[in-house]
């Protein structure tokens, strides 16, 4: 039986980005090590995910300050623009992403993207045209809530007009899937052969390697 809706994580589920290259790019522009940059982002992870820093330039100023670098508003704006351009060329859609989203839509299944991310993700979403492919794009930095909080899934499903009990969530992280389960959603963990995400397996979620395998799971429910 097909569900009412399927929510998808973004990075390492629908798209892939080499975060090591991204970190090297920003770190190089700031004149700091990639390790120092990563620590600055880790220290701000909660604030970033929940949108307490609402624009990419402002975030870069905070990250630079954590690394002991003073970045002017003008310099931050220039770097934010350069970062957005870098990401447009560095983020790729997996080859099965649009096929599966369109197949779901053809069968009347609503879809949405739910991502924990910084403001630098909005230009990526716009560049890839994801907004026109799904019913909703919910970015944590814009919504002010983040996975695994069940409220972000509830928010996305309300935008779609879908029932949690008849909806699925697909992510590469088990802890985020646990949050969707708490809302009553069904879940699947995708384990891509090529990704750069954090390996957070966990939970008893069915594992798929390709998005099309979702349809096999639907047949079992």
PASEBA-1860 file (N, C-alpha, C; in nm, 3 decimals):
! residues 221
1> XXXXXXXX> 0.084/-0.119/0.000/0.000/0.000/0.000/0.088/0.125/0.000 ~ 0.061/0.216/-0.091/0.141/0.338/-0.097/0.104/0.432/0.018 ~ 0.202/0.505/0.069/0.175/0.598/0.179/0.111/0.728/0.129 ~ 0.068/0.811/0.224/0.019/0.944/0.188/0.135/1.035/0.148 ~ 0.248/1.020/0.220/0.361/1.111/0.198/0.492/1.043/0.234 ~ 0.599/1.090/0.171/0.734/1.049/0.206/0.818/1.174/0.226 ~ 0.879/1.185/0.343/0.973/1.294/0.372/1.114/1.242/0.351 ~ 1.198/1.325/0.291/1.336/1.286/0.264/1.433/1.382/0.331
9> XXXXXXXX> 1.536/1.328/0.392/1.653/1.407/0.429/1.717/1.458/0.299 ~ 1.803/1.559/0.310/1.867/1.615/0.190/2.004/1.553/0.165 ~ 2.103/1.590/0.250/2.242/1.550/0.225/2.262/1.402/0.253 ~ 2.327/1.335/0.159/2.358/1.193/0.164/2.234/1.104/0.156 ~ 2.122/1.168/0.120/1.999/1.095/0.090/1.952/1.129/-0.051 ~ 1.929/1.258/-0.077/1.891/1.305/-0.210/2.009/1.362/-0.287 ~ 2.102/1.426/-0.214/2.218/1.488/-0.279/2.345/1.452/-0.203 ~ 2.457/1.466/-0.271/2.587/1.438/-0.209/2.677/1.559/-0.225
17> XXXXXXXX> 2.751/1.590/-0.120/2.847/1.700/-0.123/2.972/1.657/-0.049 ~ 3.087/1.690/-0.104/3.214/1.656/-0.041/3.244/1.762/0.064 ~ 3.207/1.731/0.189/3.222/1.830/0.297/3.368/1.860/0.328 ~ 3.458/1.768/0.298/3.599/1.795/0.322/3.648/1.907/0.229 ~ 3.605/1.901/0.102/3.642/2.008/0.009/3.578/2.140/0.050 ~ 3.454/2.132/0.094/3.384/2.252/0.139/3.458/2.317/0.256 ~ 3.495/2.235/0.354/3.567/2.287/0.470/3.701/2.348/0.429 ~ 3.771/2.281/0.340/3.900/2.333/0.293/3.882/2.467/0.223
25> XXXXXXXX> 3.774/2.482/0.148/3.749/2.607/0.076/3.727/2.722/0.174 ~ 3.638/2.703/0.271/3.608/2.810/0.367/3.729/2.836/0.457 ~ 3.793/2.729/0.504/3.910/2.745/0.590/4.021/2.821/0.518 ~ 4.042/2.788/0.392/4.145/2.857/0.314/4.116/3.005/0.301 ~ 3.988/3.039/0.280/3.950/3.179/0.267/3.972/3.255/0.397 ~ 3.956/3.186/0.510/3.974/3.250/0.640/4.119/3.242/0.690 ~ 4.199/3.160/0.625/4.337/3.144/0.668/4.352/3.063/0.794 ~ 4.263/2.963/0.813/4.269/2.877/0.931/4.272/2.731/0.884
33> XXXXXXXX> 4.295/2.640/0.976/4.296/2.498/0.941/4.154/2.446/0.928 ~ 4.138/2.340/0.850/4.006/2.277/0.836/3.959/2.221/0.970 ~ 4.054/2.177/1.052/4.018/2.123/1.184/3.961/2.232/1.273 ~ 4.024/2.351/1.271/3.974/2.463/1.351/3.836/2.505/1.303 ~ 3.817/2.504/1.172/3.687/2.542/1.117/3.580/2.442/1.159 ~ 3.613/2.313/1.151/3.517/2.210/1.189/3.477/2.224/1.335 ~ 3.573/2.255/1.422/3.544/2.274/1.563/3.452/2.395/1.584 ~ 3.473/2.501/1.507/3.388/2.620/1.518/3.244/2.586/1.480
41> XXXXXXXX> 3.227/2.507/1.376/3.091/2.468/1.336/3.029/2.374/1.439 ~ 3.110/2.282/1.492/3.056/2.190/1.595/3.008/2.267/1.716 ~ 3.081/2.370/1.755/3.044/2.448/1.872/2.913/2.523/1.851 ~ 2.879/2.548/1.725/2.758/2.623/1.693/2.649/2.535/1.632 ~ 2.666/2.406/1.635/2.574/2.315/1.565/2.429/2.338/1.606 ~ 2.402/2.346/1.734/2.265/2.364/1.781/2.208/2.497/1.732 ~ 2.285/2.604/1.744/2.239/2.735/1.699/2.217/2.737/1.548 ~ 2.306/2.672/1.474/2.294/2.668/1.328/2.167/2.593/1.288
49> XXXXXXXX> 2.152/2.472/1.340/2.039/2.388/1.301/1.905/2.453/1.334 ~ 1.899/2.525/1.445/1.772/2.583/1.489/1.753/2.728/1.445 ~ 1.839/2.774/1.353/1.817/2.904/1.291/1.842/3.024/1.379 ~ 1.927/3.008/1.480/1.956/3.123/1.566/2.054/3.219/1.500 ~ 2.121/3.169/1.396/2.198/3.256/1.307/2.131/3.245/1.171 ~ 2.068/3.353/1.126/1.973/3.341/1.016/2.029/3.367/0.877 ~ 2.153/3.412/0.865/2.207/3.434/0.731/2.350/3.383/0.723 ~ 2.390/3.348/0.602/2.520/3.285/0.580/2.636/3.376/0.618
57> XXXXXXXX> 2.625/3.505/0.588/2.733/3.599/0.621/2.749/3.612/0.772 ~ 2.639/3.621/0.843/2.647/3.631/0.989/2.709/3.508/1.051 ~ 2.677/3.391/0.996/2.736/3.268/1.047/2.886/3.267/1.024 ~ 2.929/3.311/0.907/3.073/3.314/0.878/3.147/3.408/0.972 ~ 3.086/3.519/1.009/3.148/3.610/1.106/3.167/3.540/1.240 ~ 3.064/3.466/1.285/3.073/3.393/1.411/3.179/3.283/1.406 ~ 3.180/3.209/1.297/3.277/3.100/1.282/3.419/3.156/1.277 ~ 3.438/3.264/1.203/3.570/3.326/1.194/3.617/3.373/1.332
65> XXXXXXXX> 3.526/3.435/1.409/3.562/3.483/1.543/3.604/3.368/1.633 ~ 3.535/3.254/1.622/3.572/3.136/1.702/3.714/3.091/1.669 ~ 3.754/3.113/1.544/3.889/3.074/1.499/3.991/3.185/1.521 ~ 3.949/3.295/1.585/4.041/3.406/1.612/4.062/3.499/1.495 ~ 3.969/3.499/1.400/3.980/3.583/1.281/3.869/3.687/1.282 ~ 3.904/3.813/1.257/3.805/3.920/1.249/3.762/3.935/1.103 ~ 3.634/3.915/1.078/3.580/3.921/0.942/3.479/4.035/0.935 ~ 3.501/4.128/0.845/3.410/4.243/0.833/3.280/4.199/0.768
73> XXXXXXXX> 3.172/4.276/0.787/3.045/4.242/0.720/3.061/4.235/0.568 ~ 3.140/4.324/0.512/3.161/4.322/0.367/3.236/4.196/0.326 ~ 3.341/4.163/0.402/3.418/4.042/0.373/3.334/3.918/0.389 ~ 3.246/3.918/0.490/3.159/3.803/0.513/3.060/3.785/0.399 ~ 3.005/3.896/0.349/2.911/3.888/0.238/2.979/3.833/0.112 ~ 3.102/3.878/0.088/3.176/3.830/-0.029/3.206/3.680/-0.015 ~ 3.246/3.639/0.106/3.277/3.498/0.125/3.150/3.413/0.117 ~ 3.037/3.464/0.169/2.911/3.390/0.160/2.871/3.369/0.015
81> XXXXXXXX> 2.891/3.471/-0.068/2.859/3.458/-0.210/2.952/3.357/-0.278 ~ 3.080/3.361/-0.241/3.176/3.266/-0.298/3.145/3.123/-0.252 ~ 3.103/3.109/-0.126/3.067/2.977/-0.074/2.945/2.923/-0.148 ~ 2.845/3.009/-0.171/2.726/2.965/-0.244/2.762/2.919/-0.384 ~ 2.851/2.991/-0.449/2.894/2.953/-0.583/2.970/2.821/-0.579 ~ 3.054/2.803/-0.478/3.129/2.678/-0.462/3.031/2.562/-0.446 ~ 2.929/2.579/-0.361/2.835/2.471/-0.336/2.752/2.438/-0.458 ~ 2.718/2.538/-0.538/2.643/2.511/-0.660/2.718/2.416/-0.753
89> XXXXXXXX> 2.850/2.423/-0.749/2.929/2.334/-0.832/2.975/2.208/-0.762 ~ 2.950/2.200/-0.630/3.004/2.091/-0.551/2.897/1.992/-0.503 ~ 2.770/2.032/-0.509/2.662/1.945/-0.463/2.595/1.880/-0.584 ~ 2.581/1.748/-0.580/2.522/1.675/-0.692/2.401/1.594/-0.644 ~ 2.303/1.585/-0.729/2.186/1.501/-0.701/2.221/1.357/-0.735 ~ 2.186/1.264/-0.646/2.205/1.122/-0.679/2.122/1.087/-0.802 ~ 2.169/0.989/-0.877/2.107/0.961/-1.006/1.965/0.907/-0.997 ~ 1.923/0.861/-0.879/1.787/0.808/-0.865/1.690/0.905/-0.801
97> XXXXXXXX> 1.739/1.022/-0.758/1.657/1.114/-0.677/1.531/1.159/-0.749 ~ 1.547/1.224/-0.862/1.431/1.281/-0.929/1.339/1.173/-0.985 ~ 1.397/1.062/-1.029/1.313/0.953/-1.081/1.216/0.903/-0.974 ~ 1.266/0.884/-0.852/1.182/0.831/-0.745/1.081/0.936/-0.698 ~ 1.124/1.060/-0.684/1.030/1.166/-0.642/0.917/1.179/-0.744 ~ 0.951/1.174/-0.872/0.848/1.187/-0.976/0.759/1.063/-0.983 ~ 0.817/0.946/-0.959/0.735/0.824/-0.956/0.635/0.830/-0.841 ~ 0.680/0.879/-0.725/0.589/0.894/-0.612/0.477/0.992/-0.646
105> XXXXXXXX> 0.515/1.106/-0.706/0.414/1.206/-0.742/0.313/1.149/-0.841 ~ 0.362/1.072/-0.938/0.274/1.011/-1.038/0.170/0.921/-0.972 ~ 0.210/0.859/-0.861/0.120/0.768/-0.789/0.044/0.838/-0.676 ~ 0.049/0.970/-0.674/-0.030/1.046/-0.577/0.031/1.059/-0.439 ~ 0.159/1.025/-0.426/0.228/1.033/-0.296/0.295/1.170/-0.284 ~ 0.265/1.241/-0.178/0.324/1.372/-0.155/0.466/1.356/-0.101 ~ 0.552/1.453/-0.132/0.691/1.445/-0.086/0.737/1.578/-0.031 ~ 0.837/1.570/0.056/0.898/1.691/0.113/1.042/1.661/0.150
113> XXXXXXXX> 1.122/1.766/0.158/1.260/1.758/0.205/1.264/1.816/0.346 ~ 1.330/1.744/0.438/1.348/1.792/0.576/1.496/1.780/0.608 ~ 1.562/1.894/0.625/1.708/1.893/0.640/1.753/1.977/0.759 ~ 1.846/1.922/0.837/1.920/2.001/0.935/2.036/2.067/0.861 ~ 2.040/2.199/0.860/2.140/2.265/0.775/2.160/2.410/0.816 ~ 2.261/2.471/0.757/2.291/2.612/0.777/2.227/2.694/0.665 ~ 2.229/2.827/0.677/2.171/2.911/0.571/2.234/2.891/0.434 ~ 2.353/2.834/0.427/2.418/2.813/0.297/2.347/2.707/0.213
121> XXXXXXXX> 2.252/2.635/0.272/2.180/2.531/0.197/2.071/2.588/0.107 ~ 2.012/2.701/0.142/1.904/2.756/0.060/1.948/2.778/-0.085 ~ 2.065/2.839/-0.112/2.107/2.852/-0.253/2.124/2.718/-0.324 ~ 2.163/2.616/-0.249/2.177/2.482/-0.308/2.040/2.429/-0.353 ~ 1.943/2.440/-0.264/1.807/2.395/-0.296/1.753/2.468/-0.418 ~ 1.774/2.599/-0.421/1.724/2.679/-0.533/1.794/2.640/-0.664 ~ 1.926/2.619/-0.655/2.002/2.585/-0.775/1.960/2.450/-0.833 ~ 1.931/2.354/-0.746/1.895/2.220/-0.792/1.749/2.210/-0.835
129> XXXXXXXX> 1.670/2.313/-0.808/1.529/2.310/-0.847/1.443/2.217/-0.763 ~ 1.484/2.189/-0.640/1.411/2.094/-0.557/1.273/2.146/-0.519 ~ 1.259/2.275/-0.502/1.131/2.333/-0.459/1.020/2.298/-0.557 ~ 1.053/2.287/-0.685/0.951/2.258/-0.785/0.922/2.109/-0.797 ~ 1.005/2.026/-0.734/0.989/1.881/-0.744/0.910/1.821/-0.628 ~ 0.907/1.889/-0.514/0.843/1.835/-0.394/0.738/1.933/-0.342 ~ 0.655/1.884/-0.250/0.549/1.969/-0.197/0.594/2.069/-0.095 ~ 0.709/2.044/-0.030/0.760/2.136/0.072/0.908/2.111/0.092
137> XXXXXXXX> 0.980/2.218/0.120/1.121/2.209/0.160/1.131/2.273/0.298 ~ 1.164/2.193/0.398/1.173/2.240/0.535/1.319/2.235/0.577 ~ 1.382/2.352/0.587/1.520/2.363/0.631/1.520/2.405/0.778 ~ 1.592/2.332/0.860/1.588/2.357/1.004/1.626/2.501/1.038 ~ 1.723/2.556/0.965/1.769/2.692/0.995/1.662/2.796/0.966 ~ 1.566/2.761/0.882/1.455/2.851/0.853/1.334/2.822/0.940 ~ 1.314/2.695/0.974/1.196/2.655/1.051/1.214/2.679/1.201 ~ 1.339/2.691/1.248/1.364/2.710/1.390/1.346/2.585/1.473
145> XXXXXXXX> 1.349/2.471/1.409/1.341/2.342/1.478/1.424/2.243/1.398 ~ 1.467/2.136/1.464/1.563/2.047/1.398/1.536/1.902/1.434 ~ 1.576/1.813/1.343/1.574/1.670/1.371/1.670/1.641/1.486 ~ 1.639/1.549/1.575/1.530/1.450/1.569/1.399/1.494/1.637 ~ 1.383/1.622/1.669/1.260/1.671/1.730/1.141/1.633/1.642 ~ 1.045/1.557/1.693/0.930/1.519/1.611/0.853/1.637/1.553 ~ 0.867/1.754/1.616/0.791/1.870/1.570/0.828/1.913/1.429 ~ 0.953/1.893/1.389/0.990/1.932/1.253/0.923/1.841/1.150
153> XXXXXXXX> 0.904/1.715/1.185/0.832/1.624/1.095/0.683/1.658/1.093 ~ 0.629/1.691/1.210/0.488/1.731/1.216/0.465/1.855/1.129 ~ 0.558/1.951/1.139/0.549/2.074/1.062/0.547/2.045/0.912 ~ 0.638/1.958/0.867/0.644/1.923/0.725/0.517/1.852/0.679 ~ 0.468/1.760/0.761/0.348/1.686/0.723/0.225/1.775/0.721 ~ 0.219/1.873/0.811/0.108/1.968/0.808/0.108/2.050/0.680 ~ 0.227/2.084/0.633/0.236/2.158/0.507/0.187/2.074/0.390 ~ 0.204/1.942/0.401/0.159/1.853/0.294/0.014/1.809/0.312
161> XXXXXXXX> -0.040/1.828/0.433/-0.173/1.778/0.463/-0.175/1.627/0.474 ~ -0.069/1.571/0.536/-0.054/1.425/0.542/-0.059/1.376/0.687 ~ -0.103/1.252/0.703/-0.115/1.187/0.833/0.017/1.117/0.868 ~ 0.074/1.143/0.987/0.200/1.076/1.025/0.190/0.924/1.019 ~ 0.074/0.870/1.055/0.057/0.725/1.059/0.061/0.663/0.919 ~ 0.045/0.746/0.816/0.045/0.695/0.679/0.158/0.759/0.599 ~ 0.266/0.794/0.670/0.378/0.862/0.604/0.511/0.797/0.643 ~ 0.612/0.818/0.556/0.745/0.763/0.576/0.848/0.875/0.583
169> XXXXXXXX> 0.961/0.843/0.648/1.076/0.934/0.646/1.200/0.853/0.611 ~ 1.282/0.909/0.520/1.406/0.844/0.475/1.524/0.934/0.511 ~ 1.623/0.878/0.579/1.740/0.954/0.622/1.857/0.856/0.632 ~ 1.979/0.911/0.630/2.096/0.825/0.648/2.136/0.812/0.794 ~ 2.068/0.886/0.884/2.102/0.882/1.026/1.992/0.816/1.107 ~ 2.031/0.715/1.184/1.935/0.644/1.266/1.872/0.728/1.374 ~ 1.949/0.822/1.434/1.893/0.903/1.542/1.784/0.996/1.491 ~ 1.799/1.047/1.368/1.695/1.133/1.312/1.571/1.051/1.278
177> XXXXXXXX> 1.591/0.929/1.231/1.479/0.841/1.203/1.402/0.807/1.331 ~ 1.474/0.796/1.442/1.408/0.770/1.570/1.307/0.879/1.602 ~ 1.341/1.004/1.570/1.249/1.115/1.596/1.121/1.103/1.516 ~ 1.134/1.061/1.390/1.014/1.041/1.307/0.930/0.926/1.361 ~ 0.996/0.822/1.407/0.924/0.708/1.465/0.840/0.752/1.585 ~ 0.895/0.845/1.664/0.821/0.890/1.782/0.691/0.960/1.745 ~ 0.684/1.010/1.623/0.561/1.074/1.575/0.465/0.972/1.514 ~ 0.510/0.849/1.502/0.425/0.744/1.445/0.452/0.716/1.299
185> XXXXXXXX> 0.559/0.776/1.242/0.591/0.755/1.101/0.665/0.623/1.082 ~ 0.658/0.569/0.962/0.744/0.458/0.923/0.875/0.515/0.871 ~ 0.979/0.436/0.876/1.113/0.489/0.846/1.195/0.391/0.763 ~ 1.293/0.448/0.693/1.393/0.367/0.621/1.525/0.442/0.626 ~ 1.632/0.369/0.656/1.765/0.431/0.657/1.836/0.399/0.526 ~ 1.879/0.503/0.458/1.950/0.482/0.332/2.100/0.480/0.357 ~ 2.166/0.379/0.304/2.311/0.363/0.320/2.373/0.371/0.181 ~ 2.398/0.492/0.136/2.456/0.513/0.003/2.599/0.462/-0.002
193> XXXXXXXX> 2.637/0.405/-0.115/2.774/0.361/-0.131/2.870/0.478/-0.139 ~ 2.820/0.594/-0.182/2.905/0.712/-0.198/2.840/0.828/-0.124 ~ 2.894/0.862/-0.008/2.842/0.975/0.070/2.953/1.026/0.159 ~ 2.931/1.145/0.213/3.031/1.205/0.301/2.971/1.239/0.437 ~ 2.856/1.182/0.469/2.787/1.214/0.593/2.842/1.141/0.713 ~ 2.787/1.177/0.829/2.826/1.110/0.953/2.758/0.973/0.957 ~ 2.831/0.873/1.001/2.776/0.738/1.007/2.706/0.719/1.141 ~ 2.575/0.737/1.141/2.496/0.717/1.262/2.392/0.612/1.227
201> XXXXXXXX> 2.431/0.486/1.240/2.341/0.377/1.201/2.226/0.368/1.300 ~ 2.240/0.287/1.400/2.143/0.283/1.509/2.002/0.244/1.469 ~ 1.924/0.204/1.572/1.784/0.175/1.552/1.760/0.048/1.473 ~ 1.631/0.015/1.461/1.592/-0.106/1.389/1.525/-0.071/1.257 ~ 1.570/0.037/1.196/1.508/0.085/1.073/1.551/-0.002/0.953 ~ 1.456/-0.034/0.865/1.494/-0.106/0.742/1.600/-0.026/0.665 ~ 1.696/-0.096/0.607/1.806/-0.031/0.536/1.790/-0.052/0.386 ~ 1.805/0.057/0.311/1.802/0.050/0.166/1.930/0.115/0.112
209> XXXXXXXX> 1.967/0.076/-0.009/2.085/0.135/-0.072/2.049/0.228/-0.186 ~ 1.928/0.211/-0.238/1.877/0.296/-0.347/1.736/0.339/-0.311 ~ 1.698/0.459/-0.352/1.566/0.510/-0.316/1.454/0.424/-0.374 ~ 1.476/0.366/-0.490/1.372/0.284/-0.551/1.332/0.164/-0.468 ~ 1.420/0.122/-0.376/1.389/0.009/-0.288/1.275/0.041/-0.192 ~ 1.241/0.170/-0.180/1.127/0.207/-0.096/1.000/0.137/-0.140 ~ 0.983/0.123/-0.271/0.859/0.063/-0.321/0.846/-0.082/-0.277 ~ 0.957/-0.151/-0.258/0.953/-0.288/-0.206/0.905/-0.287/-0.060
217> XXXXX> 0.950/-0.184/0.016/0.906/-0.173/0.156/0.757/-0.142/0.163 ~ 0.709/-0.057/0.074/0.566/-0.024/0.073/0.483/-0.149/0.051 ~ 0.531/-0.239/-0.033/0.456/-0.361/-0.063/0.443/-0.453/0.058 ~ 0.530/-0.432/0.158/0.529/-0.517/0.275/0.439/-0.463/0.385 ~ 0.385/-0.342/0.366/0.305/-0.278/0.473/0.160/-0.267/0.432
END
